[in-house]
Amino acid sequence: MAYRTPDKSKRPYGWRARIGLIVPSPNTVTETEFWRMAPDGVSIHTTRLLYRADEVEDPVADMEQFLPQTLEELRGLEVDVVAYACTASAFKTPHEETQAEVSHGVDRPAVTTMGTILNAFKALGVTKIAVGSPYTDDVNEAERRYLESQGLTVTADEGMILFEAQQRLRHMNLVTEPDVEKLAMRIDSPEAEAIFLSCGDMATLGVVNKLEKKLGKPVVTSVQATFWGALRIAGINDRIEGSGLLLAEH
C-alpha cells in the first residue's frame, strides 16, 4: 500500500491554521468567542488547567502546577500556535516566562493574553487606557501595577462585582454583555485613548463594535486580543469585521 504524504492544506478542519488554546477549567467564554471570530479554515483545540477556587487560597498561582500535563496533552495535536488564555496569571508570573514555557513544552510558537494585550495597544498606538473587569480590588490593583510597569497609563479602573463567587475569582462568565457595556461607559473619559475590558471569562464580543461607535475609540478585550495575537502568529492576516478595530485593521 502506498501511503500519502501528510498535507496541512488538505486537513478537513484547520486547513489554514490550528490554534491550541489553554484556559482555566471554569472558563466558558474564551473558547466560545474564539470560534465566533475564527475565519474559514481556522480551528480551535482547547485544553484546561485545573482551577481550584474553592480549595486553595490562590487558585491562579495554584493552577500553574498543572501546566506541564496540559502541554503534554497539546503536543500531539500538531497545532500551529498555542494561546495561553488567562489575564490574571501575568500578575503572578511574568507573561514572557509563561510564553517561553508554553512554547518550549509544545515546540510551537505561543502567545499569552497579557503579551497580546500589550502588543494590541502598541499596534493601535495607545498608551492611555481605562480598565474594566469583573475582578476584586486587590486583583485590579495588581493589574494596574503590571500595566503601568509596561509603560501604560491607567486613567481609570473598576472591578464590577455582581456575584459573591467573584470574590473567589469565579462566575465571571455570568456577567452579561449589557453589564459590560455599562461598565465601559462608566470608566470612559476624554483622557482614555482606549477601553480595556479585562478577563477571559467575561463575555464582551457582542458589545465591542457598539462601544467603539459610541465612544469613538478602540475597545480591546482579553479574548479578542489573545485571538488576534494567535491568529497573526499563525500567519493568518485576514481583516475580521465585527470584533473591533484591532481585528478589522491590524
C-alpha positions in Angstrom: 0.0 0.0 0.0 1.3 3.5 -0.9 0.8 5.9 1.9 0.0 9.5 1.4 2.3 12.3 2.5 0.5 14.5 5.1 -0.5 17.8 3.6 -1.6 20.6 6.0 -3.6 22.3 3.3 -5.8 19.2 2.9 -6.9 18.9 6.6 -10.7 18.7 6.8 -10.6 21.3 9.6 -7.9 23.8 10.4 -6.5 23.6 6.9 -5.2 27.2 7.2 -4.3 27.1 10.9 -4.9 25.1 14.1 -4.9 27.1 17.3 -4.2 25.3 20.6 -6.0 27.1 23.5 -5.3 26.7 27.2 -7.9 28.1 29.6 -8.6 27.8 33.4 -11.1 24.9 33.9 -14.2 27.0 34.7 -13.8 29.3 31.7 -16.7 29.0 29.2 -16.2 32.3 27.3 -12.8 32.3 25.6 -13.3 29.2 23.5 -16.8 30.3 22.5 -15.7 33.7 21.4 -12.6 32.3 19.6 -14.9 30.1 17.5 -17.2 33.1 16.8 -14.2 35.1 15.5 -12.5 32.3 13.6 -12.3 32.7 9.8 -12.9 29.8 7.5 -10.1 27.2 7.7 -9.0 28.1 11.3 -9.9 25.6 14.0 -9.6 25.9 17.8 -8.4 23.0 20.1 -8.9 23.6 23.8 -7.5 22.1 26.9 -7.8 23.2 30.5 -5.8 23.9 33.7 -7.5 22.7 36.9 -8.7 25.8 38.8 -9.4 25.0 42.4 -11.1 28.2 43.6 -12.9 26.6 46.5 -10.0 24.6 47.7 -6.9 26.8 47.7 -6.2 30.4 48.7 -4.6 31.5 45.4 -6.2 29.4 42.5 -4.4 31.4 39.8 -1.0 30.6 41.2 -2.0 27.0 42.0 -3.1 26.1 38.5 0.4 26.7 37.2 1.4 23.3 38.6 -0.9 21.6 36.1 0.7 23.3 33.1 3.2 20.5 32.2 0.4 17.9 31.9 -1.7 20.4 29.8 1.2 21.0 27.4 1.7 17.2 27.1 -2.0 16.9 26.0 -1.5 19.5 23.3 1.8 18.1 21.9 0.2 15.5 19.7 -2.3 17.9 18.0 0.2 19.5 15.6 -1.2 22.9 16.3 0.4 25.9 14.6 0.3 28.2 17.7 -0.7 27.9 21.3 -2.6 30.6 23.2 -2.3 30.7 26.9 -5.5 32.5 27.9 -5.5 33.8 31.4 -5.1 37.5 32.0 -4.5 37.3 35.8 -1.7 34.8 35.5 0.6 37.6 34.4 0.3 39.2 37.8 1.8 36.0 39.3 4.4 35.0 36.6 5.7 37.5 34.0 4.0 36.8 30.7 7.3 36.3 28.9 8.2 33.4 31.2 4.8 31.7 30.6 5.1 32.2 26.9 8.5 30.7 26.8 7.4 27.7 28.9 4.4 27.0 26.7 6.4 27.3 23.5 9.1 25.0 24.8 6.6 22.5 26.1 4.7 22.1 22.8 7.6 23.0 20.4 5.4 25.6 18.7 5.0 29.4 18.8 3.0 30.6 21.8 1.2 33.7 22.9 -0.2 34.8 26.3 -3.2 37.0 26.9 -1.1 39.8 28.6 1.5 39.7 25.9 -1.1 40.1 23.2 -2.8 42.9 25.1 0.4 44.8 25.3 1.0 44.2 21.6 -2.5 45.3 20.8 -2.0 48.7 22.4 1.2 49.1 20.5 -0.5 48.3 17.2 -3.2 50.8 18.0 -0.8 53.5 19.1 -2.4 53.7 22.5 -0.7 54.5 25.8 -3.6 55.7 28.0 -6.3 53.2 28.8 -9.4 52.8 31.0 -9.7 49.3 32.5 -12.9 47.5 33.4 -13.0 44.0 34.8 -15.0 41.6 37.0 -12.1 41.4 39.4 -11.8 42.2 43.1 -9.9 45.4 44.2 -6.7 43.5 45.0 -6.6 41.9 41.6 -7.4 45.2 39.9 -4.6 46.9 41.8 -2.2 44.1 40.7 -3.3 44.6 37.1 -2.9 48.4 37.3 0.7 48.0 38.6 1.5 45.5 35.9 0.1 47.6 33.1 1.9 50.7 34.4 5.2 48.8 34.7 4.8 48.1 30.9 4.6 51.9 30.2 0.9 52.3 30.0 -1.1 55.0 31.9 -4.3 53.7 33.5 -6.8 56.6 33.5 -9.5 54.6 35.4 -10.1 51.1 36.6 -13.2 49.5 38.0 -14.0 45.9 39.1 -17.6 45.1 38.7 -18.7 42.6 41.4 -22.2 41.2 40.8 -21.9 37.8 42.3 -20.5 36.6 45.6 -18.4 33.9 43.9 -16.4 36.6 42.1 -14.7 37.3 45.4 -13.0 33.9 44.8 -12.5 34.7 41.1 -15.4 32.5 39.9 -18.6 33.1 37.9 -17.2 35.9 35.8 -18.9 34.2 32.9 -22.3 35.2 34.5 -21.6 38.9 33.9 -23.8 39.9 31.0 -22.9 42.0 28.0 -25.3 44.8 28.9 -23.5 44.9 32.3 -20.2 45.1 30.4 -21.5 47.9 28.2 -22.5 50.0 31.3 -19.1 49.3 32.9 -17.3 50.6 29.8 -19.4 53.7 29.7 -18.6 54.4 33.4 -14.8 54.1 33.0 -14.5 56.1 29.8 -13.1 59.7 29.9 -11.6 62.1 27.4 -8.1 61.2 28.7 -8.5 57.5 27.8 -7.3 56.6 24.3 -8.8 53.1 24.5 -11.0 50.9 26.7 -9.6 47.6 28.0 -12.1 45.0 29.1 -10.1 42.6 31.2 -10.8 38.9 31.9 -11.0 36.0 29.5 -14.1 34.6 31.2 -16.2 37.8 30.7 -18.4 37.9 27.6 -17.6 41.0 25.6 -17.7 40.2 21.9 -21.2 41.3 21.3 -20.7 44.8 22.6 -17.2 45.7 21.2 -18.3 47.3 18.0 -21.3 49.1 19.6 -19.0 50.6 22.2 -16.4 51.7 19.7 -19.1 53.5 17.8 -20.5 55.1 20.9 -17.1 56.1 22.4 -15.2 56.8 19.2 -12.1 54.9 20.4 -10.8 51.3 20.3 -12.1 48.7 22.7 -9.6 45.9 23.5 -10.7 42.8 25.3 -8.7 39.9 26.8 -10.3 37.3 24.4 -10.2 39.5 21.3 -6.5 40.4 21.8 -5.5 36.8 22.5 -7.2 35.6 19.4 -5.7 38.4 17.3 -2.2 37.6 18.6 -2.6 33.9 18.0 -4.1 34.4 14.5 -1.3 36.7 13.4 1.5 34.4 14.7 -0.2 31.5 12.8 0.2 33.6 9.6 -3.5 34.4 9.2 -3.8 38.1 8.3 -7.5 38.3 7.5 -9.1 41.5 8.5 -12.1 40.4 10.5 -15.1 42.7 10.8 -17.5 42.8 13.8 -14.9 42.2 16.6 -13.4 45.6 17.0 -10.8 47.8 15.3 -8.0 45.6 16.4 -9.0 42.6 14.2 -10.5 44.8 11.5 -7.4 47.0 10.9 -4.3 45.3 12.3 
